[in-house]
Amino acid sequence: MGAALVAVAAGRLARIEMPDALRDALREAQRLTRHEARRRQMQYIGRLMRDVDPAPLREALVAVFHQCQPHTVKQPGLQCP
């Protein structure tokens, strides 16, 4: 689930309810480009997620990805997430 959250655009990520430390870690992971740094950051995100109830995050991810289905995109050229 952490990798899916990292794939969500920053604007959509801001609308998902989560602890600030997790949000900051996700933003940092999006910024990182080096493989080893990104891998370590993903481990850190996994550690933070152990303390968070996954149900609301999972529901928010389903909502984000459901909005991005090709048949629901109203304007051509929009990219999700």
N, C-alpha and C positions, 0 to 999 in steps of 0.2 A: 504494500500500500504506500510505502514511503516513496518508491520510484514513481508511482502514479501521481502523488502530490507534487513531486518535483517537476513533472511534465505539465502541470497546470500553469497557465499564464498568471503573471503577478497580479493583474487586476482581479481575476476570478479568485485567486488565492486569498486576497484581502477580504473577500466576502465570506469565507469559510471560518466558522468559529473554532479557534484552537488557541493553545497557550502561546504567549509571545515568544518564548524560547524556541518552540517548534517552528513558528513562522519565520523567525530570523535564520534558523538553520536551513530551512527550505530555500529562502532567498539566497543564502550563501552557496548552497549546492547548485542553484541555477547559474550562479556567477562563475563557478569553478570550471576550468576546461581541462586541466591535467588529470589524467586517469587516476593516479594514486591519491591525489587530494580529493577528488570526487568520491572515490571508494571510501576513504576515511570519513568523509562528511556523511555519506549514506549510512555508515555504521553508527555515527553519532545520532542521526535522525531516528534510526531504529531504537537506539537506547532511549531517546526522548519519548518515542511513541509507546514504550512499555508502560509509561505512567499516564497515558491518555486513553479514555474510553474510545474504542475504535468505531462504534456504531454511528455516532454523528458524523465522523469523518467519512465513513463509507457511504452514508446517505448523501453527503455533499458531493462526493466524487461521482456517484451515480447520476445526480442531478446535473453536474457539469458536463459529463460525457453524454448524457441523454440530450442535452441542449445542442450538442455538436454533431448529432447524427446528420448525414447528408440530406435526408428528406425533411429535416426541420430547419436547415439553414435557409434563411429568406434571401440573403444577398450573396451573389456570386463573389468568390474571392475571399470570403471570410475563412479564417483558420481557427481551428479549435485544438485544444485548449491553449 
